Amino acid sequence: MIRLVYVASPSFSGSTLLTFLLNAHPDVATIGELKWGEIDLETYQCSCGSRLCECRFWDAVSKAVRARGLPFDLARPPTDFRCRRRPWADRIARARVRGPMFERIRSAALAVVPATRRNWLVIAAVNRAVIEASLDLQGAQVFADASKDPVRLIHLQACGHYEIRVIHLIRDGRGVTNSAIKNQDMSAEFAAREWLRTHRQIELMSGRLGGDRVLRVAYEDLCRALPETMSHVFSFIGVNNADISEDYHLKEHHVLGNRMRLRLTNKVRLDEKWRTTLKPEALCLFERLAGDRNRAYGYE
């Protein structure tokens, strides 16, 4: 069984920071978001600074996957659990995490069409090949997938290849809402509802996995108490404690994700811009929609 730690969270919760901190440990390998969409190979840079198509690490991963007779294209690798040629199956595959009855129906529906089932087996095999290649190239024991999406976690669990532990990454929902408005031009209402929906799905998955397999980590604690928080994380995922400083770029990383992957500064800084930039009407709306859940996570 492959030891897999999965970072589950809404977007803008600090997953890229956590990815770098995890990858700074010698026994942990990660590429950030193993689920990634179409990218422009002419411009997209690996976090090592090279263009992705010129990165030696990614060239080695690509060759290792193809050596198993599997398809692999860096521009859009088949690592996302999708059924793009069958819209009805794709809707089922991507539907939000729900209760046990729905999940049994989802599983049965995706297995009923032979072509879809074959496609699913290829996706599962490519994911495993990329993970095993990354572990081998980085000399690590544990792979971290920071794809965040709780639905992807359902599909990874169904593969049966992984011993899964989940880091449920939380951040004050007002900060997440502010970042979503700023970076993705979301409305405050949509951002707040998406934050709430994602956490509900993660908690449903946590119930399926069992409490001892899930660790809740706060972005704010990563910024304010980095050594203590990461010590707790390393103990949870079953690796020896290591001194991880803010200078996590001492180790070369090959991480995919947001623009933070390319920052030269290593300073871990708490982002609470929402306190001065989130408009009063947006604050009131968030409180009405998600204030109770935010307080349940310890945010007053």
LINFENFEN-V932510 format. One record per backbone hydrogen bond with DSSP energy under -0.5 kcal/mol. CO is the residue of the C=O (numbers start at 0). NH is the residue of the N-H. If there is no record, write none. Layout:
BEGIN
co->CO nh->NH
co->CO nh->NH
END
This chain:
BEGIN
co->1 nh->3
co->1 nh->162
co->2 nh->142
co->3 nh->5
co->3 nh->164
co->4 nh->6
co->4 nh->144
co->5 nh->7
co->5 nh->166
co->6 nh->147
co->7 nh->168
co->9 nh->12
co->13 nh->17
co->14 nh->18
co->15 nh->19
co->16 nh->20
co->17 nh->21
co->18 nh->22
co->19 nh->23
co->21 nh->24
co->24 nh->27
co->26 nh->140
co->26 nh->141
co->28 nh->143
co->30 nh->32
co->30 nh->255
co->31 nh->33
co->31 nh->145
co->33 nh->35
co->38 nh->40
co->39 nh->42
co->39 nh->43
co->40 nh->52
co->43 nh->51
co->45 nh->48
co->49 nh->45
co->50 nh->53
co->50 nh->54
co->51 nh->54
co->54 nh->58
co->55 nh->59
co->56 nh->60
co->57 nh->61
co->58 nh->62
co->59 nh->63
co->60 nh->64
co->61 nh->65
co->62 nh->66
co->64 nh->67
co->64 nh->69
co->65 nh->68
co->72 nh->75
co->74 nh->38
co->76 nh->78
co->76 nh->79
co->79 nh->81
co->82 nh->85
co->82 nh->89
co->85 nh->89
co->86 nh->90
co->87 nh->91
co->88 nh->92
co->89 nh->93
co->90 nh->94
co->91 nh->94
co->98 nh->102
co->99 nh->103
co->100 nh->104
co->101 nh->105
co->102 nh->106
co->103 nh->107
co->104 nh->108
co->105 nh->109
co->106 nh->110
co->107 nh->111
co->108 nh->112
co->111 nh->113
co->112 nh->116
co->113 nh->117
co->114 nh->118
co->115 nh->119
co->116 nh->120
co->117 nh->121
co->118 nh->122
co->119 nh->123
co->120 nh->124
co->121 nh->125
co->122 nh->126
co->123 nh->127
co->124 nh->128
co->125 nh->129
co->126 nh->130
co->127 nh->131
co->128 nh->132
co->129 nh->133
co->130 nh->134
co->131 nh->135
co->132 nh->136
co->133 nh->137
co->134 nh->138
co->134 nh->139
co->135 nh->138
co->140 nh->2
co->141 nh->28
co->142 nh->4
co->142 nh->144
co->143 nh->30
co->143 nh->145
co->144 nh->6
co->146 nh->148
co->147 nh->8
co->148 nh->152
co->149 nh->153
co->150 nh->154
co->151 nh->155
co->152 nh->156
co->153 nh->157
co->154 nh->158
co->155 nh->158
co->155 nh->159
co->156 nh->159
co->160 nh->1
co->161 nh->163
co->162 nh->3
co->164 nh->5
co->165 nh->167
co->165 nh->214
co->166 nh->7
co->166 nh->168
co->167 nh->169
co->167 nh->216
co->169 nh->218
co->171 nh->174
co->171 nh->175
co->172 nh->176
co->173 nh->177
co->174 nh->178
co->175 nh->179
co->176 nh->180
co->177 nh->181
co->178 nh->182
co->179 nh->183
co->179 nh->185
co->180 nh->184
co->186 nh->190
co->187 nh->191
co->188 nh->192
co->189 nh->193
co->190 nh->194
co->191 nh->195
co->192 nh->196
co->193 nh->197
co->194 nh->198
co->195 nh->199
co->196 nh->200
co->197 nh->201
co->198 nh->202
co->199 nh->203
co->200 nh->204
co->201 nh->205
co->202 nh->206
co->203 nh->207
co->204 nh->208
co->205 nh->209
co->209 nh->212
co->210 nh->213
co->212 nh->165
co->214 nh->167
co->214 nh->216
co->216 nh->169
co->217 nh->221
co->218 nh->222
co->219 nh->223
co->220 nh->224
co->224 nh->228
co->225 nh->229
co->226 nh->230
co->227 nh->231
co->228 nh->232
co->229 nh->233
co->230 nh->234
co->231 nh->235
co->232 nh->236
co->233 nh->237
co->233 nh->238
co->234 nh->237
co->241 nh->243
co->242 nh->244
co->245 nh->247
co->246 nh->249
co->247 nh->250
co->254 nh->46
co->255 nh->32
co->257 nh->260
co->258 nh->261
co->259 nh->262
co->266 nh->268
co->269 nh->271
co->271 nh->274
co->272 nh->275
co->272 nh->276
co->273 nh->277
co->278 nh->281
co->278 nh->282
co->279 nh->283
co->280 nh->284
co->281 nh->285
co->282 nh->286
co->283 nh->287
co->284 nh->288
co->285 nh->289
co->285 nh->290
co->286 nh->290
co->289 nh->293
co->290 nh->294
co->291 nh->295
co->292 nh->296
co->293 nh->298
co->294 nh->297
co->297 nh->299
END
